[in-house]
Amino acid sequence: MKIAPYLLCAALAAPAFALAQGVSIDPAYAKTVRDWRARAEQSLKRNDGWLTLAGRYVLKPGENTFGTAPTNDIVFPRGLGPAGMGSVWVEPGKGARVKLVEGYKMRAEDGEFTERVMGTSVEKRDWVRAGRTAFHIIERNGRYVLRLADNESEVRKTFGARVWYDVDDNYRIPATYVPYETPKKISIVNVLDEVSDEPAPGYVEFLLNGRPYRLDAVGDDDGLFFIFKDSTAGETTYGPGRFLYVEKKPKPGERFTLDLNRAYNPPCAFSEYTTCPLPPRQNILPVRVEAGEKYPPLKNAGAG
């Protein structure tokens, strides 16, 4: 589906005027953004959140012993369990099963266990835990990865707060959603140089500082997810890029509000044990987007 140039100009003319003239911020709108940011802060600091991650381990087919002793296939950091905790048995294409050593127990949502088949969905993570230690296993492209959390991690203890630009009405801009006429996938590279072909339902068009731009969305849920980078990257914002999510996918050709005040940092900005996607080339904007989350975050007083 294409939009005639004159319709596009008419639909997107408003933000250019707003940026030139300046617009006073609606207090009610500003509060909704601050409330959203507060929820993002709480989510980051929660148990088993990104600040608690303590390890990421790719599992091999068959048995993977785990514990804090160096003789294990998977060696947890000291303090996160006994020398030998158990084994993860991986059967490619069929799943992962955890069997604990005799006398050791962990807890899942459905109670204590000594042996269980793990859920491996990325969307619904199957956490199991014992004391401060927790882990889940996810399957991506046929590979199984165990991600470990320490709910008493130093990273979590020393984290102060996320840092944001002031809410700016100039970055709440009209945009138009254009779905692709035929199904399309785009290649997304992550921070480990792994490539995956992700569904791209369409793109959005908008004006910023009077110039037209567009962003490809990725994913196939009910909203629109963007991975993008702009000219503030590496200066005031996170170098590899930022995320933006529109909760409800607009109708084709529909004007909607694209709120760049809600641009936020990916998990990799907070933890080395994540595998964040990087923006595709077409989502690298040659303009400064001085809105949303900044980088680096604030450290607690006295923290290194």
N, C-alpha and C positions, 0 to 999 in steps of 0.2 A: 504494500500500500504506500503510495506516494502522496505528498501534500503539495499542492500548487505553490510556487514561490510567493505569490502575492498573499495567499492565505497564511503562509508561514510568517511573513513579515508582519502581517496584521496581528497574528496571535502572539508574537514575541516582542512587539514594540514596547510594551509597558516597562520591562525591567531596565531598558536603556534610559528611559526618562527618570525612573526611580533612582538609578545610580548617579545620574547627573544632578538631580535636584536634592536628593537626600529625603528620607522619610522617617518621621518620628516613630519610635517603636511602640507597638500596641502592648501595654503592660500585661494583658491577659495572654497574648501570644508568647511574650518573653517568659512568663511563668511556666507555660507548657513545655518550653525548651529546657528551662532549668530543672523542672521536675523530671523530664526524660533523662537529662544528664545525671541527676541524682540516682535514678534507677540503674543507669549504666555503671555508676560508681559502686553501688551496692552489689551488683552482679559480679563485678571484677573482684571484689574483696571477699566473696562468699567462700564457704568451705568447698574444696575441690575446684576452685576457680583457677584462672590462668596464673595468679600469683603463687599458687601452691605447687605448681608443677616441679618435679624433681628429677625426671628422667623420661626418656623416650627410647624404646627398645623394639627393634624389628625382630619378630619371631621367625625361627626356621621351622620347616616341616618336621613333625615328630615331637620329641620331648625337649622342653626348655626348662631346666631347673632354675629356680630363683630363690634369692635370699641375700644376706649381707656378706657371706663368705666369698672370697675371691675364686673359689673353685666352682661356683655356679656359672651356668650359661648367661644368666642375667644377674648382675651384681648390683643390688640396691645400695644406696649410701648408708653409712653407719648410722645406727639409731633408728632405722626404719624397719626393724624386724629382727628375728633370730638369724643365725648363720644359714640355716636351711629352712625354707618356708614351704616349699612344695614344687610342683611342676606344672607347666602349661603344655598341654598336648595339642598340637595343631594338625588338623587334617584338611589340606587345601580344598576349598570348595564346599566343605562341610561344617567348618567351625572350629572353635577352640574350647577345650575342657581344662578346668583347673582341678588339680588333686593336691591337697595339702598333706604335709608330713604328719605322721601319727602324733596326736596330742595337740596339734595346732588348729585353731579355728579362725575363720573370718566371718564377716557378716555382710549380707546383701539386703536388698529391700524386702525380700521374702523370708529373712531370718538367717540364723547361723548355718554354716555348712562346712563340710570337710572336702566335698567334691561337688562340682556343678558344671553344667554347660553354660558358657558365657554368651550373653548377647553381644553382637559385634556391630550393631548399627551405629553410624555416625550421628544420626539424628537423635536417637535415644540411647544414651550411654549407660552401660550396665556397671555401675561402681560397686566394688567390694572393698571392705575395710577392716582394719584391726588397729585400734588406738589412733595414732596420728597419721597412720599410713593408709593410703587408698590407691586403687588402680582400676582401670578399665581397659578393654581390648577393643580395637576397631579394625574393620577390614576395609582396605582400599585397593581397588584394582587387583584383587587376588592376594594381597599381602596383609599379614596380620601384625598389628603394632600394639604393644603394651605401653600405656602412658601412666606414669607414676605420679602421685601427689603426696606432699608432706604438708599437712595443715598447720604445722608450726615452722614453716620455712622462713629463713631470714629475709627472703625477698618480700614475703607477705608482711612480716613484722616491720620492715623498714620502709614500706611503701607509704607515701603521704597522700597524694591525690592525683587524679587526672587533671590536666590543665587545658583550658578552653579559651578560644577567642570570645570576646563579648558578643552577645546576641546582636545580630545586625540584620535589620529588615531588608537591606539591599541584597542579601543572599537568600531570601525567600522569593524565588523567582518563578514566573509562569513557564511552563514547558509543555511539550507535546509528545505523546507516546506514539511511536510508529512500529507496529509489529512487522516482522519479516513475513513475506507472503508464503514462503516455503520454509520448512524446518531447517534450522541452521545450527552448526556447532562452531565454537571458536576454541583455539588452543590456548590454554592457560598454563603458565609456568609457575611453579612454587619456589620457595626460597632454597629448596634442595635441588633445583634444576630438573625436577620431575615435571613431565608434561601430561596434561589430561585434556581431553576434548569435552567441553562443557556446553550444554544447551544454551543458546542465545535467543530468547523469544522476540527481541526487538531492541530498539534504541530510543533515547529521548533527545529532543532538540530544544535548545534554549539560547538566549542571548545573555552575555555577561560583558559588562563594559561596552555595550553596543556591538559586540562581535558575536557571530553564531558559532555554537559548539554543539557537539553531540557525544553521548556516552552509550556504549553497548551494555545492556543488562545481561547477566548470566544467571542460570538456575531455572527451575521449572515449577516454582511454588506459586502462591497466589499474589505475591508481591513482586517488586523489582529490586534486584541486588546489583550494586555497582562497585567495581574495584577501579579506583582512579588515582591519578597522580597529577599534581599541578606544580607551578613554579616556586611554591613555598617549600617543597620537599627538600629535606636536608638542611633547611634554615630554621624555620619556625615549626614545621610539621614533620612527621615521620618520613624518613627518606624513601623507603620502598613504596609508599602509597597509603591510601586510606580507603575505608569502606563507606557506603551510603546505602540505606535500605528504605524503600517506599513500601509501606505495609500492604496497600491495596493496589493491584495492577490497574491502571486507568484503562478506559475503553479506547479502542483504536482511534487515533486522531483527536482524542479528548485533551483539552487544556487542563492542566492540574498544577499544583504547587510543588516544585522541587526545592526542598529545604536543606541548603548546604550548611546551615547551622547545626545540623545533626550528623555531619560527617564525623567518623570516629576511627580510632586507630585499630589495626588488626591485632590479634593476640600476640604476634611476634614482637610487637612493641613492648611487651611486658614479660615475655618468657622465651628463652632459647629452645624450649622443648616443644615448639609448635611448628607447623609446616604451612605457613600462610601463602595463599595465591598472590601473584604479582599482577599489576594491571596490564592488560593487553596494550599493544602499541597505540591502537586507536583511542584508548582512554587516557593517554598522557596529554594533559591540557597545557598549551603554551600560554598560560595566564595564571596569575596569583589568585588563589581562593583563600582569602584571609577570614575563614569561617570554620566553625567546628573545632575539633580537638587539635591541640598543639603537641609538641614533643620537645624535650623529654618530660616525663611526669615529675611531680613534686616529690622529693624525698622527705622523710621524717627528720625533724631536727636532730642533729648529731649523727645521722646515718651516713655511711660511707657511700 
